[in-house]
Amino acid sequence: MSSYTPADFDFTFLEEGFCARDCVEQRINESSMSDDKDAFYVADLGDVLKKHLRWMRALPRVTPFYAVKCNDSRAVVMTLASLGTGFDCASKNEIQLVQSLGVDPSRIIYANPCKQVSQIKYASAHGVQMMTFDSEVELMKVARCHENAKLVLRIATDDSKAVCRLSVKFGATLKSSRLLLERARELGLDIIGVSFHVGSGCTDPETYSQAISDARCVFDMGAELGYNMTLLDIGGGFPGSDDSKLKFEEITAVINPALDKYFPADSGVRVIAEPGRYYVCSAYMLAVNIIAKKVVMKEQSASDDEDDGANDRTLMYYVNDGVYGSFNCILYDHAHVLPTLHKKPKPDERTHPCSIWGPTCDGLDRIVEQCILPDLPLGEWLLFENMGAYTVAASSTFNGFQKPDIHYVMSRSAWQRIQQISTQGLHGPIEEACPSDLPSCCRKESSLELPAKPCPAHVL
Ligand SMILES: Cc1ncc(COP(=O)(O)O)c(C=O)c1O
């Protein structure tokens, strides 16, 4: 892993005191000279490092297996591979991607309870042994196709308070867990543990403690049937940015005591998790350009203003990425996005009710139903933060629109820290973050107030 070079990642170094946001500014400034105003991302791999350090501080007993489905960008997977995380793969292609980066199969869990037979055979042929299941049919498939499988029983959770529910589709009840364990015993299969997912975008940390307690019941059932299980997989569901209602540390404050109660450190049970959103959401900023605009007059004005009637207008902005592209997160991930302005508005600048639309010919392609923005000219940029999770991974080129380019950046200190962790591991107390990962401009980041500094980054 330590043999990766910056060129393998294809990122640009950020110079001291500059942040990813500065690179967005630089690209926008450069574009003002040309007609090329395609939407683009700037992704800060140093932010992924920061998340990892935060994880290791807050959940020292839990090894993260990054959920590749959340964002399968090679640079992200490579960063996490260097940091020594494991990987949750949902399919043959994800296994291929992770293994192409030299990750040992023992660092992969094939965490899809319903797998195609040919893909189970692929996992078997490539040494991937850990895999989840939640049905008898899956057990029979695995018994036929993968003699070395180490199975993990996925149990259902009460994910009614999560933004994206998963237990409507996956997870065995406690009652059916016993039957599955009995059946696995008959088939001579090796069950090594239990997994669950509290739903993506979890809003109630108690869901984790209930699920950990349920997992304990299943471990005990397994013991009665002669299984000595050694793996607990607490899934994903962790927030990706500090904007979320529930903070990461509020969740970990519930998980840690639950683990200590039901799976104490001396229990011999290894604990892993499958965070996706947590690692990548805040690392990505998307810049989109206003390609068209329409002024719609309200039919009846509620305003008594005698001025130019500006309050009676709604502005419709059309930008060059939409719900069939990066903003698929609105449809699939129940995301609510709001833009920030690239240019600071004047203090007395009039604002208007606006809606923001994607570039395709479909009426469904609406990014923001209502927001307040100034009257912006064509060619102006809108910025969207926290765009790393469930965005690029599921976007399409519907209507022939290309996906935005992603420009990866990282500070030199982040790069050095990643290399150090990659070769020596994480030892001793874990520091907050590399100082230059948080340049002063980012620490007080308010996108409406940032200076438009040129980015002194250079391409390797
Ligand atoms: C099996 C599994 N693990 C992990 C994840 C990642 O979840 P999150 O992004 O909420 O951490 C998902 C998301 O759908 C999933 O299905």
The ligand as an SDF file (V2000), in Angstrom:
LIG
                    3D

 16 16  0  0  0  0  0  0  0  0999 V2000
  -24.7700   -3.0220    3.5860 C   0  0  0  0  0  0  0  0  0  0  0  0
  -24.4550   -1.5760    3.6880 C   0  0  0  0  0  0  0  0  0  0  0  0
  -23.3990   -1.2020    4.4160 N   0  0  0  0  0  0  0  0  0  0  0  0
  -23.0310    0.0820    4.5220 C   0  0  0  0  0  0  0  0  0  0  0  0
  -23.7270    1.0740    3.8690 C   0  0  0  0  0  0  0  0  0  0  0  0
  -23.2630    2.4950    4.0150 C   0  0  0  0  0  0  0  0  0  0  0  0
  -24.1420    3.2170    4.7760 O   0  0  0  0  0  0  0  0  0  0  0  0
  -23.8170    4.7240    5.2130 P   0  0  0  0  0  0  0  0  0  0  0  0
  -23.4550    5.4690    4.0070 O   0  0  0  0  0  0  0  0  0  0  0  0
  -25.0730    5.1740    5.8560 O   0  0  0  0  0  0  0  0  0  0  0  0
  -22.7060    4.6700    6.2110 O   0  0  0  0  0  0  0  0  0  0  0  0
  -24.8760    0.7360    3.1260 C   0  0  0  0  0  0  0  0  0  0  0  0
  -25.6630    1.7780    2.4520 C   0  0  0  0  0  0  0  0  0  0  0  0
  -26.6150    1.5400    1.7620 O   0  0  0  0  0  0  0  0  0  0  0  0
  -25.2360   -0.6230    3.0250 C   0  0  0  0  0  0  0  0  0  0  0  0
  -26.2760   -1.0070    2.2940 O   0  0  0  0  0  0  0  0  0  0  0  0
  1  2  1  0
  2  3  1  0
  2 15  2  0
  3  4  2  0
  4  5  1  0
  5  6  1  0
  5 12  2  0
  6  7  1  0
  7  8  1  0
  8  9  2  0
  8 10  1  0
  8 11  1  0
 12 13  1  0
 12 15  1  0
 13 14  2  0
 15 16  1  0
M  END
$$$$
